[in-house]
Amino acid sequence: MCQKVRFEIEGHFDAFFLCHCTYCQKDTGSAHAANLFAKGAKLTWFSGEACIKTFTVPGTRHSKCFCTECGAALPRSEMGMIVLPAGSVDDGRLKQPDAHIMMGSKANWDDALDKLVKIKGLPG
């Protein structure tokens, strides 16, 4: 958001998951996280490396990389793959998600959301 951190990812995205685990709910403040996964992709940081922070929930594999200036979610490299938060993509051209995962822990209010009224901008 603040444009201090700039990066590029080269490679093919293998999967796009909407994760409903409680950790993803906490670190997004929403019903789920939307992340793309790329094995063998290359992540290059162009600027802002001093603003990058990664937090890992103790005793878990759950981590979140973010900008310390504005809090925007950033990609991270873990377990031999790049994990890219979908909202961090500037051009917005992404494949459709492959699956909702961790549905056993989804938020109790995350049901039939497609039936809600859709408002193009802020409510009037």
N, C-alpha and C positions, 0 to 999 in steps of 0.2 A: 504494500500500500504506500509506503513512504518512498519507494524506489531506490533505497540505499543498497539493498541486496539484489544482485542481478545474476542469473544463472542460465544455463542451457543444458538440455538433456538430449543426447544423441542415442538413438536406438528405437526399438519397437516395444510398445507396451503389450505385455502378455495378458494382463487382467485389469479389470476395473471393478472394485467391490465397494458396496455401501455397507459399512460395518456398524452394527447396532450394539456392540459390547458396551458395558458401563464405562470403561476407560475412554472410548471414543465419544460417548455422550458427554463426559466431563470435560475432555479437552477441546471439544467444539462448542459446547453449550447448546447442543441441538440433539436431534433424534439419532443422528448417525454421522460418521465421517465418510467422505467420498475420496478414495485413494486409488491411484493407478499404480501398477506394479510392473517393473521392467527388469528382467534378468539380463545381465550382460550389457546393460546400457551404460553410457558414460555421462557423469555429472560434472560440469565445469562451472566453477564460480567465477564470475567476471568482476564483481565488486561486492563490498560490504561484508567480507568474511569476519571482520571484527564484531559485527552485529549479530552473528549467528550463534544461537544457543540451542543445545539439545537437552531435553529432560527425559529421563527414563524413570518410570514408576518403580521404586525399589522392589526387588524380588520378582519382577516380571520382564517380559520382552517388549512391553508397550512403551514406545517413546514418541516424542513430538519434537520437531525442529521448528524454530520460529525466530523471527527478527526481534531483537531486544529493543529496537527503536519503536516499532509500531505494533508488534505482536502477530504480524501476518505469518501464516503457516508456510513452511518451506520444505523442500524435498530433503530426504535423508537416505543414506546408504546403510542397509542392514541386511544381514544374512545373505550376502552376495547379490542383492538386488537394490534398485532404486525405488523408493516409495515416494510418489508425487501426489500431494494434496491437489485434487482436481480444481479447486478454486484459485490455485496459484498460477494457473495457465493463463497467459495474457490474451491469446487469440481466441480462446473458447472452443476451438475445434477439437472435440474429443469424441471418442467412440462412445456408444451407449454402455452403461454399466452392465456387467455380466451377471451379477447376483447381489442380493441382500444376504449378508452373512451375520452370524451371531444373533439370530432372531429370537433365541431363547431368552435373551436379556434386553429385548427392545423396550423402549419407554412405553408405559401404559397408555399414554396419550397419542402414541404413534399408530393410529388405526384409521383406515379409510380417509386419509388426508386428501386424496385426490377428489373427494366429494365436497370439500370446502369451497366457499366462494373464492374466486381468483380476482385479485385487484391488481391492475397493471402498475400502479405507483403506490405512494403512501395513502392510507385511508383518509378520506376527506373530512 
